[in-house]
Amino acid sequence: MMFAIKRIGSIFIAGIISVAGNSQTNIHFNRAPLQPGAHIQLPLGSIKAKGWLLHQLELQRDGATGHAEELYPGKNDLGKDADWLGGDGTSWEKAPYYLKGLIALAYTLDDSTLKSRAQKWIDHTLDHQQENGLFGPVKMKDWWPRMPFMYALQSYYEATADKRVIPFLSKYFKYEFAALDQDPLRDWGRSRAADNMEMVLWLYNQTGEKFLLKLAEKLKTQAYPWADIHQKNQFFYNGSDFHTRHMVSVGQALKFPAIYSQLDSSSYYRDAMKKGIAYLLRDHGQPQGLASGTEMAAGRSSVQGVETCTVVEWMQSLETAYRILHDAELGDQLEKIAFNALPAQFNRDFKNHSYYTLPNQVQSLPGPHGFNQDYGNGIVPGAYSGFPCCRYNMHMGWPYLVKNSWSATPDGGLAATIYAPMEVSAIVAKNVKLKIDEETNYPFGEQIRLHFSLSRPASFPVYLRVPGWCNDPVIAINGKALRDIKSGEIVKINRKWNDKDVVVLNFPMNVSIQPQVNNGVSIERGSLVYALKIKEDVKIGREFALKGFFETEITPGSPWNYGLLLSPGNTGDIKVEKAAMPVNPFVQETTPVTLKVQGKRIPAWTIDYNNTAAMEVPFSPVTSTEQTEEITLVPFGAESLRLSIFPTIGTPAFETRYYQQSFDDNTSTGWIMYGGGWYCKEEKLHVVANEDGGSGPGSKIIQTGTKFSDFEYTADISINAGGGDAGLLFRVTDAAVGADLYKGYYLGFNAETGTIQLGKVSNKQWIMISSVKYPLALNKTFKVKLVAVDDRFEVFMDDSKETVLTATDRHYGSGSIGLRAYKALMTVDNILVKAVKP
């Protein structure tokens, strides 16, 4: 049979046969007036994992998920006296988070023990709904925890068709619709309202109750304006209200405009999510496909982290949005996060998780990191790493990926979101039973074979995503290749399918070099990010009450401070080595694909001031006189320690003569955050307000690509909140997160005390050099000029030719420029630095 493939928008269509709607049991596509094109999840249990993916689920069952109630038996956790079981505890979001993942895992594995464990939570909640419709703990006056519980109910209903669920949710939503005017969304519920909206629209498709559309609109009105925030990069625009920059909430809210686009299909809502992701990755992106968040968005630093909750919530947002928007790029992003960030959050047996995971994490030891939300064990793998939220929310990661890997389409077909070994059972066309056996080692292998088994021949479409990273994709049906297959597209194959048909997808994987912070690079092959293979020396930190569960401290047993020797634009310098596919490809020693590349050690690149993390990746290129070595790279998710942002070896190329930045495009390219938050608004740079209204202790942002010795440094500054000081950093090296964790000078302005001070930091100690009284007013812009020549410093204010402060010091001769705020807020514009002759 011949196939002519034509392009319609971003979708290629093969064939011309139209088919009737899908009649899968428990599948209800969008009712009018919702937009009709959305795909729908297959009922939970329709997709069974195989191969390496099944092994991850089995490790989860035998590890943290299967033992969660034993690990966390308190009444404020998952114990028998938890409030979600009628007890007097205060579990809040913990039980709903846990149950959401537990149910998805239980029915994906068809595991009777896990099902039974989940059932008691479901039965108690369904059987104890209040007369007015409210459910959950009676004393819990919060909309938010009920939102993840509804996801658990949705999955449970799709797996069991329990007749209690639909009237239960309908009754609750009637209560919510009536109560929201007097008790509106707030805090977490306001930021995470997309979860609530998704369930409201899901129920509308089940029942057709019109009030649900009004409820969805009310939820949208009371939520943060997420579409505006995404469209206009307003994540930091809410002052001391942290919710719109809290990265877990942001990850959940990514799907908000996509969900609402089913009610309003204008491009404003359909495009908002991708614009928001683009802004987040530009300003805060990390190699594994996420924005940093510790817990607030924290820039592109190699030693800022990603929270486990962020990983799974960002994944769910992409899973939901892909079904609605049918955008191939969203599927690529989902795979990148799922195959890199997700396994990296856990140890190899799924008994430990890390609250934060860093792109350059060369040791995992207790201690301070200076994160916005810092925890002594925040990067130490264990059952109690960091804040409690992640140990409950993490369970949905793998099973939700399986659940959302394929979806039903309104035209009677199926659509693939991601690729992995699995078996899909569905009803297609007019009640035709279909089973697709997906045979693959993807993302480690390049080929995917889809074996079709049908109860009878039938005509229906199959939608297949072609990854954007693949340069030469090939799709063949029964050995005959389709024409005009292009990367980054969705192929719609519409034909009459027969039993034993085979579709083969070949996605050749090329090595690519991606730009990262400080002019560094990361290395990718297909959807996998690669990191330096580091020998891991593991020490048991403490043993928990449940046998076999430990907190583990990990230190490097081999060198880690390497830069790469790469020819510009030449990935041929990187060799690919393949081995047999193991049961678990996320084990460093046996992972099936490794990379070999030449590198040199950089002795000056060391552990940071607190001895808890590496120093920031040095600005590239970096000089090294060390011998050339061949080093091995392994998948990002196959290690607990990793180096994934590399400097390159070469001749340094700092800006030493002239630098200008007026933030006219609302960007701060090349400026790296070290503590706190910084953002652009109205073509100026601002420091973010913490919950107390100040900047916190020592928020810094450094233009790391500069290296000035003798210079004139001018800027327009306004101090917008008192109680501390803010100003200019210069001749800075070795910056890290922390008030006095840098080497260099600082010129600070305190509007409350009317003081200008110049000092330096040495050995983590602030040393005052000189200070002077000067009339400064809050919220009033002043121009400062700093002239530094050799050991002499002069400060001028507001174009005056008279110095207001003069000082001398010989400690630091050259370094980067930057800005700093200490318990104060400031706005900066029109930065200009010019080298001068001594």
C-alpha positions in Angstrom: 0.0 0.0 0.0 1.3 3.5 -0.9 1.2 6.4 1.5 1.3 10.0 0.6 2.3 12.2 3.5 1.3 15.8 3.6 1.9 18.5 6.1 -0.9 20.2 7.9 0.4 22.8 10.3 3.0 20.9 12.4 1.4 17.5 11.7 2.2 15.2 8.8 -0.7 13.1 7.7 -0.4 9.8 5.9 -3.4 8.4 4.1 -6.9 9.8 3.5 -9.3 7.5 5.4 -11.5 9.1 8.1 -12.8 7.1 11.0 -15.5 7.2 13.6 -15.0 8.4 17.2 -13.3 6.3 19.9 -15.6 4.2 22.0 -13.1 3.1 24.7 -14.8 2.4 28.0 -14.6 5.2 30.5 -13.2 7.6 27.9 -15.1 10.8 27.5 -13.7 13.4 25.0 -14.4 17.1 25.3 -18.0 18.1 25.2 -19.1 21.3 23.7 -18.3 24.1 24.3 -14.8 22.8 25.1 -12.4 22.6 22.2 -13.0 19.2 20.6 -9.4 18.2 19.7 -8.0 17.2 23.0 -6.7 13.6 23.5 -7.7 11.7 26.6 -5.8 9.4 29.0 -6.4 5.7 28.5 -7.9 4.1 31.6 -5.3 3.4 34.2 -3.9 -0.1 33.7 -4.3 0.0 29.9 -0.6 0.6 29.6 1.8 -1.9 31.1 5.5 -1.2 31.4 8.1 -3.7 30.2 11.8 -4.0 30.2 13.9 -1.3 31.9 10.8 0.8 32.6 9.0 -2.0 34.4 12.1 -2.5 36.5 11.9 1.1 37.7 8.3 0.6 38.8 9.2 -2.7 40.5 12.1 -0.9 42.4 9.6 1.7 43.4 7.1 -0.9 44.7 9.9 -2.7 46.6 11.4 0.5 47.8 10.1 3.9 49.0 6.5 3.6 47.7 5.9 0.1 48.9 7.2 1.0 52.4 6.0 4.6 52.7 3.4 3.9 55.4 6.1 2.0 57.5 8.6 4.8 56.9 6.3 7.6 57.9 3.9 6.1 60.5 3.1 9.2 62.5 -0.4 10.6 62.7 0.8 13.8 60.9 2.0 11.6 58.1 0.6 8.3 56.8 -0.2 6.5 60.1 -3.4 4.9 61.2 -4.3 8.1 63.1 -3.8 10.4 60.1 -6.6 12.9 59.5 -7.4 11.5 56.0 -8.3 8.2 57.8 -10.4 9.9 60.4 -7.7 10.4 63.0 -6.6 13.5 64.9 -3.4 14.0 62.9 -2.6 16.8 60.5 -1.4 15.2 57.3 -2.5 18.1 55.0 -1.0 17.4 51.5 1.0 14.4 52.5 -1.6 11.7 52.2 -3.1 13.0 49.0 0.3 13.4 47.4 1.2 9.8 48.4 -2.1 8.3 47.3 -1.9 10.0 43.9 1.3 8.1 43.1 0.3 4.9 45.0 -2.9 4.3 43.0 -1.1 5.0 39.7 1.6 2.5 40.6 -0.8 -0.1 42.1 -3.0 -0.4 39.0 -0.1 0.0 36.5 1.6 -3.0 38.1 -1.8 -4.7 38.9 -0.4 -5.2 42.4 -3.0 -6.5 44.9 -1.0 -5.4 47.9 -0.6 -1.8 46.7 -4.3 -1.7 45.7 -5.4 -2.9 49.1 -3.1 -0.3 50.8 -4.7 2.5 48.6 -8.3 1.3 49.1 -8.5 2.2 52.8 -7.7 5.8 52.0 -10.2 5.9 49.1 -13.0 4.1 51.1 -12.7 6.3 54.1 -12.9 9.5 52.0 -15.7 8.3 49.8 -17.7 7.0 52.8 -17.3 10.2 54.9 -18.3 13.0 52.6 -20.0 15.8 54.6 -23.6 16.5 53.8 -22.7 19.8 52.2 -20.3 18.0 49.8 -17.0 18.9 51.5 -14.6 15.9 51.8 -11.4 15.2 53.6 -10.4 16.0 57.2 -13.1 18.0 58.9 -10.7 20.5 60.5 -8.7 21.1 57.3 -9.8 24.5 56.0 -7.8 24.5 52.8 -8.8 23.9 49.2 -5.3 22.9 48.2 -4.8 19.3 49.6 -8.1 18.2 48.1 -6.8 18.9 44.6 -4.2 16.2 44.5 -6.6 13.8 46.2 -9.0 14.3 43.3 -6.3 13.2 40.9 -6.1 10.0 42.9 -9.9 9.6 42.7 -9.7 10.1 38.9 -7.1 7.4 38.4 -9.0 5.1 40.8 -12.3 5.6 38.9 -10.7 5.0 35.5 -9.2 1.8 36.8 -12.2 0.5 38.7 -15.4 2.3 37.5 -16.4 2.6 41.1 -19.9 4.2 41.0 -19.3 6.2 44.1 -16.7 8.5 42.5 -18.7 10.6 40.0 -21.6 11.7 42.3 -19.0 12.3 45.1 -17.0 14.7 42.9 -20.2 16.3 41.6 -21.4 17.0 45.1 -18.1 18.4 46.1 -17.8 20.7 43.1 -21.3 22.1 43.9 -20.1 22.9 47.4 -17.0 24.5 46.0 -18.9 26.5 43.5 -21.1 27.9 46.2 -18.4 28.5 48.7 -15.6 30.1 46.7 -17.1 33.6 46.8 -17.0 33.6 50.6 -13.8 31.5 50.9 -11.7 32.2 47.8 -8.6 30.4 46.7 -5.5 31.5 48.6 -1.8 30.6 48.9 -1.1 27.1 47.6 -4.6 26.6 46.3 -4.5 29.9 44.3 -1.2 29.0 42.8 -2.1 25.4 42.0 -5.7 26.0 40.8 -4.8 24.3 37.4 -5.1 20.9 39.2 -8.6 21.8 40.4 -9.6 23.1 36.9 -8.4 19.9 35.2 -10.5 17.8 37.4 -13.6 20.0 36.9 -13.3 19.8 33.1 -12.7 16.0 33.4 -16.0 15.7 35.4 -17.8 17.9 32.9 -16.9 15.5 30.1 -18.3 12.7 32.3 -21.6 14.3 33.3 -22.2 17.4 31.2 -23.3 19.4 34.2 -23.2 23.1 33.1 -22.3 24.6 36.4 -18.9 23.0 36.1 -18.0 25.3 33.3 -18.9 28.3 35.5 -16.8 26.7 38.3 -13.9 26.5 36.0 -14.2 30.2 35.1 -14.4 31.1 38.8 -11.3 29.1 39.6 -9.5 30.8 36.7 -10.6 34.2 38.0 -9.4 33.5 41.6 -6.1 31.9 40.6 -2.9 33.8 39.9 -3.0 35.2 36.3 -0.7 32.4 35.1 -1.3 33.0 31.4 -0.1 36.6 31.8 2.8 35.4 33.9 3.9 33.0 31.3 3.4 35.3 28.4 5.2 38.3 30.0 7.8 36.5 32.2 6.2 37.9 35.4 7.3 35.1 37.7 9.1 37.6 40.0 6.6 40.4 39.7 4.7 39.8 43.0 7.0 41.3 45.5 7.2 39.4 48.7 4.5 37.0 47.6 6.7 34.0 46.6 4.1 31.7 45.1 4.7 32.7 41.4 8.4 32.0 41.7 8.2 28.9 43.9 9.3 26.3 41.4 7.0 23.5 42.5 4.0 25.7 42.1 5.4 27.1 38.8 5.8 23.5 37.6 2.2 22.7 38.5 1.0 26.0 36.9 2.8 25.4 33.6 -0.3 23.5 32.4 -2.7 26.2 33.5 -3.0 28.1 30.2 -3.2 24.8 28.3 -6.1 23.6 30.4 -7.9 26.9 30.1 -7.3 26.9 26.3 -10.0 24.2 26.1 -12.4 27.0 27.1 -10.7 29.8 25.2 -8.7 28.5 22.3 -7.1 31.8 21.4 -3.4 31.8 20.7 -2.9 33.8 23.9 -3.7 30.7 26.0 -2.4 28.1 23.6 1.0 29.7 23.3 1.5 30.8 26.9 2.9 27.6 28.3 5.7 27.4 25.8 6.6 31.0 26.2 6.7 30.6 30.0 9.0 27.6 29.7 11.2 29.4 27.3 11.6 32.3 29.7 12.2 29.9 32.6 14.9 28.0 30.8 16.5 31.1 29.5 16.8 32.7 33.0 17.0 29.6 35.2 17.5 26.6 32.9 19.6 23.6 33.8 20.9 20.8 31.5 18.3 18.2 32.5 15.5 20.4 31.1 14.1 22.1 34.2 14.5 25.5 35.8 16.4 25.7 39.1 14.4 26.1 42.3 15.8 25.9 45.8 12.9 26.3 46.5 12.5 29.6 44.6 13.8 30.1 41.0 17.5 30.7 41.4 19.2 31.4 38.1 21.4 29.2 36.0 24.1 28.4 38.5 25.6 24.9 38.2 25.3 24.5 42.0 21.7 25.5 42.4 19.3 22.6 42.6 16.1 21.1 41.4 13.5 19.8 43.9 12.0 16.3 43.4 8.5 17.8 43.6 9.4 20.1 40.7 10.5 17.2 38.6 7.3 15.2 38.9 5.0 18.3 38.7 6.8 19.7 35.6 6.4 16.2 34.1 2.7 16.1 34.8 2.2 19.6 33.3 3.9 18.5 30.1 1.9 15.2 30.0 -1.4 17.1 30.3 -0.5 19.9 27.9 0.7 17.5 25.2 -2.8 15.9 25.1 -4.3 19.3 24.6 -1.8 21.1 22.4 -0.3 18.2 20.4 3.1 19.9 20.3 6.0 17.7 19.6 8.4 19.9 21.5 6.5 19.4 24.7 7.0 15.6 24.2 10.7 16.2 23.7 10.9 18.2 26.9 9.0 15.5 28.8 11.4 12.8 27.8 14.4 14.9 28.7 13.1 15.5 32.2 11.8 11.9 32.6 15.0 10.2 31.4 17.5 12.5 33.2 16.1 14.5 36.1 13.7 11.9 37.4 16.1 9.0 37.9 18.7 11.4 39.2 16.5 12.2 42.2 16.7 8.6 43.5 19.3 6.1 44.3 19.4 2.9 42.2 17.1 0.9 44.5 14.5 3.7 45.0 14.9 3.6 48.7 16.5 7.1 48.9 15.7 10.4 47.3 17.4 13.7 47.3 15.3 16.8 48.0 17.6 18.8 45.7 19.7 17.6 42.9 22.4 19.8 41.4 23.7 19.7 37.8 27.2 19.8 39.3 26.9 17.8 42.5 30.4 16.4 43.3 29.6 15.3 46.8 26.4 14.8 48.9 27.2 15.8 52.5 25.2 17.5 55.3 25.8 21.2 55.6 24.7 24.6 54.4 24.4 25.7 50.8 22.9 29.1 51.1 19.8 28.1 49.2 16.6 30.2 49.6 15.2 27.3 51.5 18.2 25.5 52.9 18.1 22.1 54.7 21.1 20.5 56.3 20.4 17.2 54.5 18.8 18.7 51.4 21.3 17.0 49.0 21.9 13.9 51.1 20.0 10.9 49.7 17.7 9.3 52.3 14.1 8.7 53.2 14.0 12.0 55.0 16.0 14.3 52.7 15.0 18.0 53.0 11.4 19.1 53.5 8.7 16.4 53.8 6.7 17.3 50.6 8.9 15.4 48.2 8.9 12.1 50.1 5.1 12.0 49.5 4.8 13.6 46.0 7.6 11.7 44.3 5.7 8.5 43.9 3.7 9.7 40.8 6.8 10.3 38.6 7.3 6.9 36.9 3.7 5.6 37.0 2.2 8.9 35.7 4.8 8.8 32.8 3.5 5.3 31.9 -0.1 6.4 32.3 0.4 9.3 29.9 2.7 7.7 27.4 -0.1 7.0 25.0 -3.6 8.6 24.7 -6.9 8.1 22.9 -7.8 10.5 20.1 -11.3 11.8 19.2 -11.0 10.3 15.7 -10.8 6.8 17.0 -7.0 6.4 17.2 -4.1 6.5 19.5 -1.2 9.0 20.0 2.2 8.4 21.4 3.6 11.0 23.8 6.9 9.4 24.8 8.7 6.2 23.8 9.7 3.4 26.2 9.2 -0.4 26.4 5.5 -1.1 27.2 2.3 -2.7 26.1 -0.8 -0.7 25.2 -4.3 -2.1 25.2 -7.1 0.1 23.8 -10.4 0.2 21.8 -10.0 1.9 18.5 -12.2 2.7 15.5 -15.6 1.0 16.0 -15.0 -1.2 19.1 -11.9 -2.9 17.7 -9.6 -4.3 20.3 -6.0 -3.2 19.8 -2.8 -4.2 21.5 0.5 -2.5 20.7 3.6 -4.2 21.9 6.3 -1.5 22.0 9.6 -3.2 21.8 12.6 -0.9 22.4 15.5 0.0 24.6 14.8 3.7 24.0 16.2 6.2 25.0 19.4 4.2 25.1 18.6 2.4 21.8 17.7 4.2 18.6 14.9 1.8 17.3 11.3 1.4 18.4 9.2 -1.5 17.0 5.5 -1.3 17.4 3.8 -4.7 16.9 0.0 -4.4 16.3 -2.5 -7.1 17.4 -6.1 -6.4 16.4 -9.3 -8.3 16.9 -10.1 -7.5 13.2 -8.8 -5.2 10.5 -9.8 -1.6 11.1 -9.1 1.9 9.9 -7.9 4.4 12.4 -5.1 7.0 12.9 -1.9 6.6 14.9 0.0 9.7 15.8 3.7 9.4 16.3 6.0 12.1 17.6 9.4 12.5 15.9 11.9 14.0 18.3 13.3 17.4 17.4 16.9 16.3 18.1 16.8 13.5 15.5 18.3 14.6 12.1 17.5 11.6 10.0 14.3 9.9 11.3 12.8 6.9 9.5 9.4 5.4 10.0 8.5 2.2 8.1 5.3 0.1 8.0 5.8 -3.6 7.3 9.2 -2.8 5.9 8.2 0.1 3.7 9.5 3.5 4.7 7.2 6.5 4.7 8.3 9.6 2.8 9.0 13.1 4.1 9.4 12.3 7.8 10.9 15.3 9.5 12.2 16.0 13.0 10.2 17.9 15.5 6.9 16.9 13.9 3.9 14.7 14.7 3.2 12.1 12.0 -0.4 11.0 11.6 -0.6 7.6 9.9 -4.2 7.0 8.8 -4.7 3.6 7.2 -6.4 0.3 7.4 -4.5 -1.7 10.0 -4.2 -5.5 10.1 -3.2 -7.9 12.7 0.6 -8.4 12.9 1.4 -5.1 11.3 4.7 -3.7 12.4 5.8 -0.1 12.6 9.5 0.5 13.0 10.8 3.9 14.1 14.5 4.6 13.7 15.7 7.7 15.4 19.5 8.0 15.0 21.0 9.7 18.0 23.7 12.3 17.4 25.9 13.8 20.1 25.3 17.5 20.6 27.0 20.2 22.7 24.6 22.6 24.5 25.6 26.0 25.9 25.4 26.4 29.6 26.1 28.9 32.4 29.5 30.7 32.4 30.1 29.8 28.8 30.3 26.1 29.8 28.7 23.2 27.9 26.7 20.1 28.5 26.8 17.0 26.3 23.6 15.3 25.0 22.9 12.2 22.9 19.3 11.9 21.9 17.2 12.8 24.9 19.9 11.8 27.4 22.2 14.3 29.1 25.7 12.9 29.9 27.8 13.6 33.0 31.3 12.8 34.2 31.7 9.3 35.5 32.7 9.8 39.2 33.6 7.0 41.5 31.2 7.2 44.5 32.4 6.5 48.0 29.3 5.9 50.1 29.1 6.1 53.9 26.0 5.3 55.9 25.1 8.5 57.7 22.2 7.2 59.8 20.0 4.1 59.7 16.2 4.5 59.9 13.9 2.4 61.9 12.8 0.4 58.9 15.5 -2.1 58.1 17.3 -1.5 54.8 16.7 2.3 54.7 19.6 4.6 55.3 20.8 8.1 54.9 23.9 8.0 52.7 26.7 10.5 52.5 28.6 10.3 49.2 32.0 11.7 48.4 34.0 11.5 45.2 36.6 8.7 44.9 38.0 10.0 41.7 38.9 13.4 40.3 35.9 15.6 39.2 37.3 19.0 38.2 37.7 18.5 34.5 37.4 20.8 31.5 36.7 19.4 28.1 38.9 19.6 25.0 36.5 20.3 22.2 37.0 21.6 18.7 34.5 24.4 18.0 31.3 22.8 16.7 32.9 19.4 16.3 31.1 16.6 18.1 33.4 14.1 16.4 35.7 14.7 19.4 33.2 12.6 21.4 33.2 8.8 20.9 30.1 6.7 21.6 30.6 3.3 23.2 27.7 0.8 23.4 27.3 -2.3 25.6 24.6 -4.8 26.3 21.3 -3.5 27.7 21.1 -4.3 31.5 18.0 -4.6 33.6 18.6 -1.2 35.1 20.3 1.2 32.7 20.6 3.8 35.4 23.5 2.1 37.1 26.8 3.8 36.4 28.9 0.7 35.9 26.6 -1.1 33.5 24.7 1.7 31.7 24.5 0.6 28.0 25.8 3.8 26.3 28.8 5.8 27.5 30.8 8.6 25.9 34.5 9.2 25.7 36.0 12.7 25.4 39.4 14.3 26.0 39.7 16.6 29.0 42.1 18.2 31.4 41.9 18.8 35.1 41.6 22.3 36.5 43.4 22.4 39.9 42.1 25.8 40.8 38.5 24.6 40.6 37.8 23.3 44.1 35.1 22.6 46.7 33.4 25.7 48.0 33.8 27.7 51.2 31.3 25.5 53.2 32.9 22.3 52.0 29.5 21.1 50.8 29.6 21.7 47.0 31.8 22.5 44.1 32.6 26.1 43.4 30.7 27.5 40.4 31.8 26.2 37.1 34.6 28.6 35.9 34.0 30.9 33.0 35.2 29.3 29.8 37.6 28.9 28.1 39.9 28.0 31.0 43.7 27.5 30.9 45.1 24.2 32.1 48.6 22.9 32.0 47.6 19.5 33.2 48.0 16.4 31.1 45.3 15.4 28.6 43.1 12.5 29.7 40.3 10.5 28.2 37.4 10.7 30.5 34.1 8.8 30.5 30.6 10.3 30.5 27.5 8.4 31.6 23.8 9.3 31.6 22.8 12.0 34.1 20.4 9.8 35.8 22.9 6.9 36.4 24.8 8.7 39.1 24.3 10.2 42.6 27.3 12.4 42.0 27.7 14.2 38.7 29.4 16.9 36.7 27.1 17.8 33.8 28.1 21.5 33.2 31.7 21.5 32.0 34.1 24.3 31.3 36.1 24.1 28.1 39.9 24.2 27.9 41.4 27.0 25.9 42.6 30.6 26.0 40.5 32.8 28.4 38.3 35.4 26.7 37.0 37.8 29.4 35.7 41.2 28.6 38.5 43.5 29.9 38.0 46.8 28.1 34.4 47.8 27.8 31.0 46.5 29.1 27.6 48.1 28.8 24.2 46.9 30.0 21.0 48.9 30.1 18.6 45.9 30.2 16.6 47.3 27.3 15.3 43.9 26.2 14.4 42.9 29.8 17.2 40.4 29.9 20.4 40.1 32.0 22.4 37.7 29.8 25.7 36.7 31.4 24.7 37.8 34.9 24.8 34.9 37.3 22.8 34.8 40.6 24.5 33.9 43.8 21.8 34.0 46.4 18.4 35.7 46.4 16.7 36.5 43.2 17.1 39.1 40.4 14.9 39.9 37.5 14.2 42.5 34.8 11.2 44.7 34.7 10.6 47.9 32.8 14.1 47.5 31.3 15.8 47.7 34.7 17.3 45.1 36.9 15.7 44.5 40.3 16.5 42.4 43.4 13.6 40.2 44.5 11.9 40.8 47.8 11.8 37.9 50.3 8.8 37.3 52.5 10.1 39.8 55.0 10.2 42.5 52.3 14.0 42.6 52.1 16.5 40.9 49.9 17.9 38.5 52.5 21.5 38.2 53.5 23.8 39.0 50.7 22.0 38.5 47.3 24.6 38.8 44.6 24.6 38.8 40.8 27.9 38.7 38.9 28.7 39.5 35.3 31.2 36.5 35.2 32.4 37.2 31.7 34.1 40.4 32.8 37.5 40.9 34.2 38.5 44.5 34.9 41.6 45.8 36.6 41.6 49.6 36.3 38.3 51.1 35.3 35.4 53.5 35.6 32.2 51.9 36.7 28.9 53.9 36.4 25.3 52.9 37.2 21.9 54.3 38.0 20.7 52.9 41.4 17.7 53.4 43.6 17.4 51.8 47.0 13.8 50.7 47.4 13.7 49.3 50.9 15.7 50.2 53.9 17.2 48.2 56.8 20.3 47.2 54.9 22.5 48.3 52.0 23.0 47.6 48.3 25.5 48.5 45.7 28.4 47.6 43.4 30.8 44.6 43.5 34.1 44.8 41.7 37.3 42.9 41.2 35.3 39.8 42.3 36.5 36.2 42.0 35.3 32.9 43.5 31.7 34.0 44.1 29.4 31.6 45.9 26.0 31.7 47.6 26.3 33.5 50.9 26.6 37.0 52.3 30.4 37.1 52.5 31.3 34.2 50.2 33.4 35.9 47.5 36.7 37.6 47.1 36.6 41.2 46.1 35.4 44.7 46.9 31.9 46.1 47.6 30.6 49.7 47.4 27.4 49.8 49.4 24.7 52.4 49.9 22.4 52.5 53.0 19.5 54.9 52.4 18.2 54.5 56.0 21.4 55.5 57.7 22.6 57.8 54.9 25.9 55.9 54.6 28.2 55.0 51.8 30.7 52.2 52.6 33.5 50.6 50.8 35.0 47.3 52.0 36.2 43.9 51.0 35.7 40.3 51.8 38.7 38.1 52.7 38.6 34.6 54.2 34.8 34.9 54.5 35.1 38.1 56.6 33.8 41.5 55.8 36.4 44.2 56.3 35.5 47.9 56.2 37.9 50.1 54.3 36.2 53.4 54.4 32.7 54.9 54.9 31.1 58.4 54.7 27.8 60.0 55.5 25.8 61.0 52.4 22.2 62.1 52.0 20.4 59.1 50.3 16.6 58.8 49.9 14.6 55.7 49.4 13.1 55.2 46.0 15.1 58.0 44.5 17.5 57.2 41.6 21.1 58.4 41.9 24.0 57.9 39.6 27.2 56.5 41.0 30.6 56.5 39.5 33.4 54.4 40.9 37.0 54.9 39.6 39.5 52.2 40.5 43.1 52.6 39.4 45.7 50.4 41.0 45.1 50.6 44.7 43.1 53.9 44.7 39.3 54.1 44.7 37.2 57.2 44.1 33.4 57.5 44.4 31.4 60.3 42.7 27.7 60.9 43.0 25.1 62.4 40.5 27.7 63.7 38.0 29.5 65.7 40.6 33.2 66.2 39.9 33.9 66.1 43.7 34.6 62.8 45.2 32.5 61.7 48.1 34.7 58.9 49.2 38.4 58.1 48.6 40.2 55.0 49.8 43.2 52.8 49.0 43.7 49.0 49.2 46.0 46.6 47.4 44.3 43.3 48.2 42.6 42.5 44.8 43.9 43.6 41.4 41.3 42.3 39.0 38.0 40.5 38.7 34.4 40.6 37.6 31.8 43.3 38.2 28.6 42.7 40.0 25.8 43.9 42.3 24.9 43.0 45.8 22.0 43.6 48.2 22.1 42.9 51.9 18.6 43.1 53.6 17.6 45.9 51.1 16.0 46.2 47.7 17.4 48.0 44.8 16.9 48.8 41.1 19.8 49.2 38.7 20.1 50.5 35.2 22.6 51.9 32.7 25.7 50.0 33.8 28.8 51.1 32.0 32.3 49.9 32.7 35.3 51.3 30.8 39.0 50.3 31.3 41.3 53.2 32.1 45.1 53.4 32.0 46.8 53.5 35.4 
